[in-house]
Amino acid sequence: SSGINAEYGYDHQYLSFNKGLAVCMMYAVGYVTWLYYIRYATGIWVYPLFYKLTKPWKKEIFICGIMSFLLAFYCIQNGLHHAIHGSKQPDLVQDKAKNVKVRKTE
């Protein structure tokens, strides 16, 4: 409950959709690469399900399906956030004392 409140009860500042999606997909590709590296280095699959997917193309289809699922959830979350808080990005101004950009206050 508190996670939902933190996610949708407050207007967070996120990366642009494309940058956020790129970061999300890079993480997913890195994770899949790590799974294959562990298989290469140890000879075992991290998840027993991969033993049941005996033909190589079945594993790749499964992984692509999981990545599509991740993409769908990212799009849903982004859509919900914009439906609740609007799509306008907050105005940022340079705080010269701290040398960072901060939200502009009215």
C-alpha positions as CSV (number, residue, x, y, z in Angstrom):
1,S,0.0,0.0,0.0
2,S,2.7,2.5,0.9
3,G,4.6,1.6,-2.4
4,I,1.5,2.5,-4.4
5,N,1.1,5.7,-2.4
6,A,4.7,6.7,-2.9
7,E,4.5,5.9,-6.6
8,Y,1.2,7.7,-7.5
9,G,0.6,10.0,-4.5
10,Y,3.6,12.1,-5.2
11,D,4.7,13.7,-8.5
12,H,8.1,12.3,-9.1
13,Q,10.5,13.6,-11.8
14,Y,11.5,10.8,-14.2
15,L,13.7,10.6,-17.2
16,S,12.1,11.1,-20.6
17,F,10.1,8.1,-21.8
18,N,12.8,7.1,-24.3
19,K,15.7,7.5,-21.9
20,G,13.9,5.6,-19.2
21,L,12.9,2.8,-21.6
22,A,16.5,2.6,-22.8
23,V,17.8,2.3,-19.2
24,C,15.2,-0.4,-18.4
25,M,16.0,-2.4,-21.5
26,M,19.8,-2.1,-20.9
27,Y,19.3,-3.5,-17.5
28,A,17.2,-6.4,-18.9
29,V,19.8,-7.2,-21.6
30,G,22.6,-7.0,-19.0
31,Y,20.6,-9.4,-16.7
32,V,20.0,-11.9,-19.6
33,T,23.7,-11.6,-20.6
34,W,24.6,-12.5,-16.9
35,L,22.3,-15.5,-17.0
36,Y,24.1,-16.8,-20.1
37,Y,27.5,-16.1,-18.6
38,I,26.6,-18.1,-15.5
39,R,25.5,-21.0,-17.7
40,Y,28.8,-20.7,-19.7
41,A,31.0,-20.5,-16.6
42,T,29.3,-23.1,-14.4
43,G,27.4,-25.3,-16.8
44,I,24.1,-24.8,-14.9
45,W,21.1,-22.6,-15.5
46,V,20.1,-20.2,-12.8
47,Y,16.4,-21.0,-13.4
48,P,15.3,-24.6,-13.7
49,L,12.7,-23.6,-16.3
50,F,15.6,-23.2,-18.8
51,Y,16.3,-27.0,-18.6
52,K,12.8,-27.7,-19.8
53,L,13.3,-25.3,-22.8
54,T,15.5,-27.8,-24.7
55,K,15.6,-26.3,-28.1
56,P,17.7,-23.1,-28.3
57,W,15.0,-21.0,-30.0
58,K,12.5,-21.7,-27.2
59,K,14.8,-20.0,-24.6
60,E,15.2,-16.9,-26.9
61,I,11.4,-16.7,-27.5
62,F,10.8,-17.0,-23.7
63,I,13.4,-14.3,-23.0
64,C,11.9,-12.0,-25.7
65,G,8.4,-12.6,-24.2
66,I,9.7,-11.6,-20.7
67,M,11.3,-8.5,-22.2
68,S,8.0,-7.7,-24.0
69,F,6.2,-8.1,-20.6
70,L,8.7,-5.7,-19.0
71,L,8.2,-3.2,-21.9
72,A,4.4,-3.4,-21.4
73,F,4.7,-2.8,-17.7
74,Y,7.0,0.2,-18.3
75,C,4.5,1.7,-20.7
76,I,1.5,1.1,-18.3
77,Q,3.4,2.7,-15.4
78,N,4.3,5.7,-17.6
79,G,0.7,6.0,-18.8
80,L,-0.6,5.8,-15.2
81,H,1.8,8.4,-14.0
82,H,0.9,10.8,-16.8
83,A,-2.8,10.2,-16.3
84,I,-2.6,11.0,-12.6
85,H,0.0,13.9,-12.6
86,G,-0.2,15.2,-16.2
87,S,2.5,15.0,-18.8
88,K,4.1,18.4,-18.2
89,Q,7.7,18.2,-17.0
90,P,8.5,20.6,-14.1
91,D,10.4,23.7,-14.9
92,L,14.0,23.5,-13.7
93,V,16.3,26.3,-12.7
94,Q,20.0,26.4,-12.0
95,D,20.9,26.6,-8.2
96,K,24.2,28.4,-8.5
97,A,25.1,27.8,-4.9
98,K,24.8,24.0,-5.2
99,N,25.5,23.8,-8.9
100,V,22.5,21.6,-9.6
101,K,19.2,22.1,-11.3
102,V,16.1,22.2,-9.0
103,R,12.4,22.6,-9.4
104,K,11.2,26.1,-9.9
105,T,9.1,27.3,-7.1
106,E,6.3,29.8,-7.7
